[in-house]
Amino acid sequence: MTFKHLILASATAAVAFAATADPSSGVLSLTDSAAAQTRQLQLRPSDPTADPRPSRRPSTGVPAGPQHQGPADLAPKPWVDLYGQPYYPAVYEGLPGNYYCSFLSGSDKVSKAVQVKVHNKGSKPAGNVQVTFQFVGGKTVKQTLPMNNVNASYIFEALIPQSAWQGNSASFTIRIDHPNKVAETNEANNTISSFCLGPEG
């Protein structure tokens, strides 16, 4: 028997074995194996570069594209952040016309008022904002202004009571939104402490 006849005989025996295999025996026949491979080939994606695994990206219902920046709920929410700055050029704290102490006018020898410039760093109007001026000696002055323009600065002021002058200075604390009625992203930048000096300060 030649080698060619030997290969042909082996193939014939394999086909005969597959035809007589008992399905209940648990032995996988050659025809069963070929059918399984055919099914696997049919299940493979036609695009060899396609990833058959499911995507883990959440569906937003909005088509993706360069113009789409994400779901609306991820957009920044409108917010408010109030803070104060000296109304006058900050050169010499406590002197008239510097920081929070008003300029002298007429025959004045000391500043008559305390003034603070209040800003809103947020993206929505703050509404009515109250600023409280607490002076040494126990006097409290309150002023409320509607801060409805996000891009504007608002000037709050209070006259310095005579009882606040102790020695040659009048100390005070300014509290922005003191009743804490305006919800802010930062509540830690609402308090300022300073003083005004007399002519010998």
Secondary structure, DSSP 8 states (H G I E B T S, - for coil): --HHHHHHHHHHHHHHHHHH--GGGT---HHHHHHHHHHHHHHS-SSTT---S---S---SS--STT--S-GGGS------EEEEESS-SSSTTSTTSTTB----TT-SS--EEEEEEEE-SSS--EEEEEEEEETTS-EEEEEEEE--TT--EEEEEE--GGGEETTEEEEEEEETTT--S--S--TT-EEEEEEE-TT-
